[in-house]
Amino acid sequence: MILSDRDIKKAILSGHVKVEPDVDLALRHIHASSMDLHLGNTFKLYEHSRFAVLDPKKPESFIGNMRTITVAEGESFIVQPGEFILGVTQEKITVPDDLVVRVEGRSSLGRLGIIVHSTAGFVDPGFSGTITLEISNLNRLPVALYPGMRVCQLAFEMMSSKADTPYSRKPGSKYQGQMMPEESRLSLDAEFQR
């Protein structure tokens, strides 16, 4: 069951769902069945010239292979056609053990060709941190993105019961507490351990 605007507000105001740093801003951007989040000012891009391939069996091919760019207030980040970058939400969210969150793009950005998640559109119960956005530009024209703009929306879904092992208590939860756009930690998966 997806939470309505009334229930999203109630969950935030009661502290069941935590949104930092600006609860009032979050409450202003709640819609009938979702809440908008804002784009942070830090981005990561793969250094295309350093490696020929990103290989899960060779973590050295992608660990440390990203350049971090911080955009000054009022400036834009230009996403080139066909480019893939990591961004981050301004807001940190803490999801309780009985909810899951779906991250979706905003249709207004989608109509410009901007996709905000490739596959990571699901936030587990118990997660706390900012949300790393997997941003792609499907357009043939570059698109300017501005820190502080609304970039994605969250839909909250009630689970049938609380999770036995929420993300916060799961051994090996690789992205708990993240504050920056985090690059892949695939090499920590059991099947890629040497």
C-alpha distance (Angstrom), angle and dihedral (degrees) to the residues before:
residue distance angle dihedral
M1 . . .
I2 3.83 . .
L3 3.79 115.5 .
S4 3.81 117.5 -115.8
D5 3.79 124.0 -133.2
R6 3.80 88.7 -96.2
D7 3.81 92.1 54.2
I8 3.82 94.3 43.1
K9 3.82 89.8 54.1
K10 3.80 91.2 46.2
A11 3.83 91.7 49.7
I12 3.82 92.0 50.6
L13 3.80 96.7 43.1
S14 3.82 91.6 48.4
G15 3.82 91.6 49.0
H16 3.82 92.5 -117.5
V17 3.83 86.9 121.6
K18 3.79 114.2 31.4
V19 3.81 122.5 -150.2
E20 3.80 119.8 -177.1
P21 2.96 145.7 -132.4
D22 3.83 100.1 3.8
V23 3.81 116.5 27.2
D24 3.83 91.9 172.8
L25 3.83 90.9 56.3
A26 3.81 90.2 49.3
L27 3.80 91.7 50.5
R28 3.83 91.0 51.6
H29 3.80 90.7 57.3
I30 3.79 100.5 51.3
H31 3.79 115.0 120.6
A32 3.81 132.0 -172.2
S33 3.83 93.3 -70.7
S34 3.81 107.5 -0.8
M35 3.79 147.4 41.7
D36 3.79 125.7 -131.6
L37 3.80 122.3 -131.4
H38 3.79 127.3 -158.5
L39 3.79 131.6 -121.5
G40 3.79 117.8 -105.4
N41 3.79 123.6 -139.9
T42 3.82 99.6 -113.9
F43 3.80 124.0 89.1
K44 3.80 134.8 175.8
L45 3.81 126.1 -151.8
Y46 3.79 130.4 -173.1
E47 3.78 114.5 -111.9
H48 3.81 96.0 -123.9
S49 3.79 94.8 -172.6
R50 3.83 95.8 56.9
F51 3.82 101.1 61.7
A52 3.79 135.7 27.0
V53 3.81 95.7 -147.8
L54 3.81 141.3 10.0
D55 3.80 103.6 -125.8
P56 3.85 121.0 -173.0
K57 3.83 89.8 -153.7
K58 3.82 90.0 54.6
P59 3.80 106.1 51.4
E60 3.78 90.1 180.0
S61 3.83 86.2 70.6
F62 3.81 92.0 67.4
I63 3.80 109.3 13.4
G64 3.77 107.2 96.7
N65 3.81 90.8 3.5
M66 3.80 94.4 117.3
R67 3.77 130.7 89.8
T68 3.82 117.6 -143.2
I69 3.80 119.5 -138.3
T70 3.78 123.5 -171.5
V71 3.80 114.8 -161.0
A72 3.80 118.7 -145.2
E73 3.80 119.7 -123.8
G74 3.80 111.2 -80.2
E75 3.81 92.9 17.0
S76 3.80 125.5 109.8
F77 3.77 134.0 -131.8
I78 3.80 111.3 -136.0
V79 3.81 115.0 -142.2
Q80 3.79 108.6 -155.8
P81 3.83 122.5 -142.6
G82 3.80 110.7 -80.4
E83 3.80 91.8 8.5
F84 3.80 123.5 140.7
I85 3.80 119.4 -155.4
L86 3.77 138.3 161.9
G87 3.78 118.8 -122.2
V88 3.76 132.9 172.0
T89 3.78 138.6 -139.5
Q90 3.80 119.9 -111.1
E91 3.77 89.0 -135.0
K92 3.76 126.0 77.0
I93 3.80 112.0 -149.3
T94 3.77 130.6 -164.3
V95 3.79 113.9 -156.3
P96 3.82 118.4 -155.1
D97 3.80 122.3 -127.2
D98 3.83 93.3 -102.2
L99 3.83 100.0 52.4
V100 3.78 136.7 66.6
V101 3.78 123.5 -161.2
R102 3.78 128.4 -143.8
V103 3.80 117.8 -152.8
E104 3.78 113.8 -147.6
G105 3.76 133.7 175.8
R106 3.76 122.4 -112.3
S107 3.79 113.5 -106.5
S108 3.80 91.8 -134.1
L109 3.81 90.1 60.8
G110 3.80 92.0 40.0
R111 3.79 88.3 58.7
L112 3.80 87.7 59.3
G113 3.83 90.0 51.6
I114 3.81 97.2 -102.3
I115 3.81 116.7 140.5
V116 3.83 115.4 -171.1
H117 3.78 101.0 -165.0
S118 3.78 132.5 32.0
T119 3.79 97.0 -170.4
A120 3.80 107.7 -32.7
G121 3.78 96.0 93.0
F122 3.78 95.2 127.2
V123 3.82 127.8 81.2
D124 3.80 115.5 -163.3
P125 3.79 125.1 -132.0
G126 3.79 109.2 -93.1
F127 3.82 95.1 29.6
S128 3.79 117.6 138.3
G129 3.80 124.3 -176.4
T130 3.75 143.4 62.9
I131 3.79 118.5 -53.1
T132 3.78 118.1 -109.8
L133 3.80 109.4 -138.6
E134 3.81 120.5 -147.6
I135 3.80 97.7 -148.3
S136 3.80 123.6 -167.4
N137 3.79 132.1 173.6
L138 3.82 111.3 -140.5
N139 3.79 92.2 175.9
R140 3.79 125.6 98.8
L141 3.81 88.8 -129.6
P142 3.81 128.6 66.4
V143 3.82 115.2 -104.1
A144 3.82 125.2 -148.5
L145 3.81 117.0 -137.1
Y146 3.81 121.5 -167.2
P147 3.79 126.5 -152.2
G148 3.79 108.3 -115.3
M149 3.81 95.0 31.9
R150 3.79 117.9 123.5
V151 3.79 103.6 -98.6
C152 3.81 110.0 167.0
Q153 3.78 142.6 6.9
L154 3.77 131.8 -131.0
A155 3.79 125.4 -143.6
F156 3.81 115.1 -162.8
E157 3.79 118.9 -146.1
M158 3.79 126.2 -167.0
M159 3.80 114.4 -130.5
S160 3.81 123.2 -139.1
S161 3.83 88.4 -110.5
K162 3.79 139.1 -14.4
A163 3.79 115.2 -68.3
D164 3.80 114.7 -101.2
T165 3.80 89.7 -145.0
P166 3.80 110.7 24.4
Y167 3.80 119.2 -168.4
S168 3.81 91.1 -98.0
R169 3.81 90.8 62.4
K170 3.80 99.7 33.1
P171 3.80 113.3 114.8
G172 3.78 108.6 -116.2
S173 3.82 98.1 16.4
K174 3.79 93.5 166.5
Y175 3.80 102.0 -166.5
Q176 3.82 104.1 38.0
G177 3.81 111.2 135.4
Q178 3.80 95.2 10.8
M179 3.80 115.0 163.0
M180 3.82 101.7 172.5
P181 3.79 129.6 50.9
E182 3.78 100.1 -78.4
E183 3.77 122.6 -145.7
S184 3.78 121.0 -136.6
R185 3.78 117.9 -62.4
L186 3.80 91.5 -171.1
S187 3.79 90.5 130.0
L188 3.84 88.2 70.0
D189 3.82 91.2 63.7
A190 3.80 112.9 109.5
E191 3.80 93.6 -119.3
F192 3.81 90.8 59.2
Q193 3.81 98.4 45.7
R194 3.78 114.1 114.6
